[in-house]
Amino acid sequence: MVLKEEEINAILQNKRFSQREIITKLFPRFSLVNIYGKAGTGKTTYAMQLLRYLLIKLERNENYCIWVQAAENFSKKRLMKMYKNRDAELNYIKNHILVIPEKACQDYYQLSEILIKISNKKIDLPPKVKVLIIDNISHHLRFEISKYSDINLTTSILDDFFDSVLLPLLFFCGRNNILLILIHEVSYNPKKEKTVMFNHLLFENLQSLNIELKKDVFLNQRQLNFHYYNTTHSFNIHLTERGIKFQA
């Protein structure tokens, strides 16, 4: 059952919330989730942590996750540390996740080709894909447009990426009831005077749940923010080898 926004807010404002409540009540409202933050804030760790809930806790119907190594290699070592002493869960996730390609994409064009093949069903996928995670979708796009000083050319590349790569992927995931999770790099926006996901105008135009991970080096504090519609909910967190832990 999809809850109304005021019911979602009531759950998130409850200080005795659980991560399961957040995922079960909030995630079903969206087909696209953006996770973004500076390096070392726990973006990939949180995505790995979500697998436990999305593949095991919510449903256990032999659903699969596709993990695209867009710019970052999938760390089996990190996964094993996170699920240490949880052998059954670790084995289930390892057997229900397909990591592609064999090594992280080398450039923007290889990444685009793989995502287009997924949308066009040119890659053999498991029968019941529930989650598609792309880590890190911003890196090669950012590097590609940095090679050109002509604003018209960079705009053309961004438009082509949206029209030819991202939009078909969104339609594919929507038709097949697949949750699309994009992991992003960030950049500083002087107009907003804050750090935003790279090329935020492209992604913020889409109806999505945006999860921001922040770290205050001076105060030694970490924060996880859920942004959706015009609402933001913030939680203090700890980043450990076992994943992100929410402070009471």
C-alpha positions as CSV (number, residue, x, y, z in Angstrom):
1,M,0.0,0.0,0.0
2,V,1.3,3.4,-1.0
3,L,0.9,5.9,1.9
4,K,0.1,9.6,1.6
5,E,2.8,12.1,2.1
6,E,1.7,13.2,5.5
7,E,1.8,9.5,6.7
8,I,5.3,9.2,5.3
9,N,6.3,12.4,7.2
10,A,4.9,11.1,10.4
11,I,7.0,7.9,10.1
12,L,10.2,9.7,9.3
13,Q,9.7,12.2,12.2
14,N,9.3,9.4,14.6
15,K,12.7,9.2,16.4
16,R,12.2,5.5,17.0
17,F,12.1,4.8,13.3
18,S,13.8,1.8,11.7
19,Q,15.5,1.6,8.3
20,R,13.0,-1.0,7.3
21,E,10.2,1.5,7.9
22,I,11.9,4.1,5.7
23,I,12.4,1.6,2.9
24,T,9.0,0.0,3.0
25,K,7.0,3.2,3.3
26,L,9.1,5.6,1.3
27,F,10.9,3.7,-1.5
28,P,7.7,2.3,-3.1
29,R,6.7,5.8,-4.0
30,F,9.6,6.1,-6.4
31,S,11.0,4.2,-9.4
32,L,14.3,6.3,-9.3
33,V,16.6,6.8,-6.3
34,N,19.7,9.1,-6.5
35,I,22.4,8.6,-3.9
36,Y,25.0,11.3,-3.9
37,G,27.8,12.8,-1.7
38,K,31.5,13.5,-1.6
39,A,34.1,10.7,-1.7
40,G,34.2,8.7,1.5
41,T,30.7,9.6,2.7
42,G,29.4,6.0,2.2
43,K,27.4,6.1,-1.0
44,T,28.4,2.7,-2.3
45,T,28.3,1.2,1.2
46,Y,24.7,2.4,1.6
47,A,23.7,1.0,-1.8
48,M,25.2,-2.4,-0.7
49,Q,23.3,-2.2,2.6
50,L,20.0,-1.6,0.7
51,L,20.4,-4.9,-1.0
52,R,19.6,-6.7,2.3
53,Y,16.3,-5.0,2.5
54,L,15.3,-4.8,-1.2
55,L,16.2,-8.4,-2.0
56,I,15.7,-10.3,1.3
57,K,13.7,-8.4,3.9
58,L,11.0,-7.0,1.7
59,E,10.5,-9.9,-0.7
60,R,12.2,-13.3,-1.1
61,N,10.9,-14.4,-4.4
62,E,14.3,-15.1,-6.1
63,N,14.6,-11.4,-7.2
64,Y,17.9,-10.2,-8.6
65,C,19.9,-7.0,-8.6
66,I,22.0,-5.8,-11.6
67,W,25.0,-3.8,-10.5
68,V,26.7,-1.8,-13.3
69,Q,30.3,-1.0,-12.6
70,A,30.0,2.4,-14.3
71,A,33.2,3.9,-12.9
72,E,33.8,2.0,-9.6
73,N,34.7,-1.7,-9.3
74,F,32.3,-3.7,-7.2
75,S,34.1,-4.6,-3.9
76,K,33.4,-8.2,-2.9
77,K,35.7,-7.6,0.1
78,R,33.5,-4.7,1.3
79,L,30.4,-6.8,0.9
80,M,31.9,-9.7,2.9
81,K,32.8,-7.3,5.8
82,M,29.4,-5.8,5.8
83,Y,27.7,-9.2,6.0
84,K,30.2,-10.8,8.3
85,N,28.6,-13.5,10.5
86,R,25.5,-13.4,8.2
87,D,26.5,-16.2,5.9
88,A,22.9,-17.0,4.7
89,E,22.3,-13.4,3.7
90,L,25.7,-13.0,2.2
91,N,25.3,-16.1,0.1
92,Y,21.8,-15.1,-1.0
93,I,23.0,-11.6,-2.2
94,K,26.1,-13.1,-3.9
95,N,23.9,-15.5,-5.8
96,H,21.3,-12.9,-6.7
97,I,23.4,-10.1,-8.0
98,L,24.8,-9.8,-11.5
99,V,27.8,-7.4,-11.8
100,I,28.4,-6.0,-15.3
101,P,30.7,-5.4,-17.1
102,E,33.6,-7.6,-15.9
103,K,35.6,-4.5,-15.1
104,A,34.5,-0.9,-14.5
105,C,33.7,1.0,-17.7
106,Q,36.7,2.7,-19.2
107,D,34.9,5.8,-20.7
108,Y,31.5,7.5,-21.3
109,Y,30.9,5.6,-24.5
110,Q,31.4,2.1,-23.0
111,L,29.0,3.0,-20.2
112,S,26.4,4.4,-22.6
113,E,26.6,1.3,-24.8
114,I,26.0,-1.0,-21.8
115,L,23.0,1.0,-20.6
116,I,21.5,1.1,-24.0
117,K,21.9,-2.6,-24.4
118,I,20.1,-3.1,-21.0
119,S,17.2,-0.9,-22.2
120,N,17.0,-2.8,-25.5
121,K,17.3,-6.2,-23.8
122,K,20.6,-6.9,-25.7
123,I,22.2,-8.2,-22.5
124,D,21.0,-11.5,-21.0
125,L,19.5,-10.6,-17.6
126,P,18.1,-12.8,-14.9
127,P,14.3,-13.4,-15.1
128,K,13.3,-11.4,-12.0
129,V,15.3,-8.2,-11.8
130,K,14.1,-6.0,-8.9
131,V,16.9,-3.5,-8.6
132,L,19.3,-1.9,-11.0
133,I,22.2,0.0,-9.4
134,I,24.7,2.2,-11.4
135,D,27.9,3.1,-9.6
136,N,29.1,5.8,-10.5
137,I,27.0,7.3,-13.3
138,S,28.4,10.8,-13.1
139,H,32.1,10.1,-13.4
140,H,32.6,9.5,-17.1
141,L,29.9,11.9,-18.1
142,R,31.7,14.6,-16.1
143,F,35.0,13.8,-17.7
144,E,33.6,13.7,-21.2
145,I,32.1,17.2,-21.1
146,S,35.2,18.6,-19.4
147,K,37.2,17.9,-22.6
148,Y,35.2,20.6,-24.5
149,S,35.1,24.4,-23.9
150,D,32.2,24.9,-26.3
151,I,29.0,25.2,-24.2
152,N,26.8,24.2,-27.1
153,L,28.8,21.0,-27.5
154,T,28.7,20.1,-23.8
155,T,24.9,20.8,-23.8
156,S,24.5,18.6,-26.8
157,I,26.4,15.7,-25.0
158,L,24.2,16.1,-21.9
159,D,21.0,16.2,-24.0
160,D,22.1,13.1,-26.0
161,F,22.8,11.3,-22.7
162,F,19.4,12.1,-21.4
163,D,17.5,11.3,-24.6
164,S,19.4,8.3,-25.8
165,V,20.6,6.7,-22.6
166,L,18.9,7.7,-19.5
167,L,15.3,8.2,-20.7
168,P,15.1,4.7,-22.4
169,L,16.6,3.2,-19.2
170,L,13.9,4.9,-17.1
171,F,11.2,3.6,-19.4
172,F,12.6,0.1,-19.3
173,C,12.8,0.1,-15.5
174,G,9.2,1.5,-15.2
175,R,7.8,-1.1,-17.6
176,N,9.5,-3.9,-15.7
177,N,8.9,-2.6,-12.2
178,I,12.6,-2.3,-11.5
179,L,13.9,0.2,-8.9
180,L,16.7,2.3,-10.5
181,I,19.4,3.5,-8.1
182,L,22.0,5.9,-9.4
183,I,25.1,6.7,-7.5
184,H,26.5,10.2,-8.2
185,E,29.5,12.4,-7.7
186,V,28.9,15.9,-6.5
187,S,29.9,19.4,-7.3
188,Y,29.6,22.8,-5.6
189,N,26.9,25.1,-6.9
190,P,27.7,28.7,-6.1
191,K,24.2,29.9,-6.9
192,K,22.7,27.6,-4.3
193,E,25.7,27.9,-2.1
194,K,25.8,24.1,-1.4
195,T,27.0,20.8,-2.7
196,V,24.7,19.1,-5.2
197,M,24.8,16.0,-7.3
198,F,26.8,16.5,-10.5
199,N,24.6,17.9,-13.3
200,H,21.8,18.1,-10.8
201,L,19.5,20.0,-13.2
202,L,19.4,16.9,-15.4
203,F,18.5,14.5,-12.6
204,E,16.4,16.8,-10.3
205,N,13.9,17.3,-13.1
206,L,13.0,13.7,-12.7
207,Q,10.6,12.6,-9.9
208,S,12.9,10.8,-7.6
209,L,14.0,10.2,-4.1
210,N,17.3,11.9,-3.5
211,I,19.5,10.6,-0.7
212,E,22.4,12.9,0.3
213,L,25.3,11.7,2.4
214,K,27.4,14.4,4.1
215,K,30.4,14.5,6.4
216,D,31.5,17.4,8.6
217,V,35.3,16.9,9.0
218,F,35.6,19.6,11.7
219,L,32.8,18.2,13.9
220,N,33.5,14.6,12.9
221,Q,29.8,14.1,12.2
222,R,28.0,12.4,9.4
223,Q,24.5,13.0,8.1
224,L,22.0,11.2,5.8
225,N,19.3,13.4,4.2
226,F,16.2,12.2,2.4
227,H,15.0,14.7,-0.2
228,Y,11.7,14.2,-1.9
229,Y,9.3,16.7,-3.5
230,N,9.7,19.7,-1.3
231,T,10.5,17.7,1.9
232,T,13.8,17.0,3.6
233,H,14.4,14.7,6.5
234,S,17.9,14.5,8.1
235,F,19.4,11.9,10.3
236,N,22.8,11.6,12.1
237,I,24.6,8.4,11.2
238,H,27.7,6.4,11.8
239,L,29.7,4.8,8.9
240,T,31.1,1.4,9.9
241,E,32.4,-1.7,8.2
242,R,28.9,-3.2,8.8
243,G,27.3,-0.4,7.0
244,I,25.5,2.9,7.9
245,K,24.0,3.0,11.4
246,F,21.4,5.5,12.3
247,Q,21.9,7.3,15.6
248,A,19.0,7.1,18.1
